[in-house]
């Protein structure tokens, strides 16, 4: 009965070692990396088209879910 306890399930082991000191890491690049080949930024016509579609969508959602006014006659009580 002097057996060692069973090993813990996967993922329950000791925590991983801490990352190396930040002083040993190289400094981040000062200029952003160039885009990958084949990547094209969206053109102005595409942006204009998306902006128009967005505005139409927002308008339709406002009409659909906005405050609804009940049409018709509102009956008030007579003042005697």
Wavefront OBJ file of the C-alpha trace (Angstrom):
o trace
v 0.000 0.000 0.000
v 2.989 2.258 -0.398
v 2.325 2.824 -4.078
v 2.718 6.378 -5.411
v -0.496 8.137 -6.412
v -1.535 7.815 -10.060
v -0.339 10.548 -12.408
v -2.668 13.521 -12.834
v -4.865 13.710 -15.939
v -3.499 15.563 -18.984
v -3.481 19.302 -18.544
v -3.193 19.045 -14.742
v 0.594 18.957 -14.643
v 2.842 21.685 -13.320
v 2.462 25.081 -15.002
v 4.720 25.799 -17.976
v 7.906 27.742 -17.303
v 7.615 31.533 -17.513
v 8.570 33.225 -20.788
v 12.120 34.542 -21.104
v 12.915 38.036 -19.899
v 11.776 40.858 -22.162
v 15.346 42.187 -22.250
v 16.433 39.103 -24.213
v 13.713 39.584 -26.847
v 14.538 41.597 -29.968
v 12.831 44.996 -30.230
v 9.635 45.123 -32.312
v 10.042 46.283 -35.911
v 9.637 50.023 -36.341
v 7.890 49.771 -39.713
v 4.807 47.629 -40.293
v 5.275 44.511 -42.359
v 4.239 44.787 -46.011
v 0.934 43.136 -46.920
v 1.166 39.595 -48.264
v 1.295 39.200 -52.038
v -2.164 38.972 -53.535
v -3.693 41.156 -50.821
v -5.422 44.200 -52.248
v -6.839 46.913 -50.056
v -10.500 47.661 -50.864
v -11.009 50.274 -53.518
v -12.966 53.469 -52.992
v -15.854 52.202 -55.128
v -16.191 49.162 -52.880
v -16.113 51.345 -49.780
v -18.771 53.636 -51.240
v -20.937 50.639 -52.107
v -20.592 49.215 -48.589
v -21.339 52.607 -47.036
v -24.512 52.896 -49.115
v -25.606 49.370 -48.186
v -24.878 50.109 -44.518
v -26.981 53.270 -44.596
v -29.870 51.414 -46.251
v -29.627 48.620 -43.686
v -29.555 51.048 -40.749
v -32.578 52.909 -42.133
v -34.539 49.678 -42.607
v -33.676 48.530 -39.065
v -34.779 51.872 -37.628
v -38.069 51.582 -39.480
v -38.477 47.973 -38.399
v -37.527 48.220 -34.731
v -37.834 51.937 -34.013
v -40.548 53.543 -31.965
v -43.871 52.800 -33.568
v -46.578 55.407 -33.607
v -50.083 54.043 -33.457
v -52.191 55.717 -36.059
v -55.835 56.460 -35.572
v -58.019 58.593 -33.404
v -57.082 59.129 -29.773
v -60.222 59.441 -27.672
v -60.074 61.973 -24.862
v -62.560 62.476 -22.075
v -64.876 65.442 -22.224
v -64.356 68.137 -19.665
v -67.737 69.058 -18.091
l 1 2 3 4 5 6 7 8 9 10 11 12 13 14 15 16 17 18 19 20 21 22 23 24 25 26 27 28 29 30 31 32 33 34 35 36 37 38 39 40 41 42 43 44 45 46 47 48 49 50 51 52 53 54 55 56 57 58 59 60 61 62 63 64 65 66 67 68 69 70 71 72 73 74 75 76 77 78 79 80
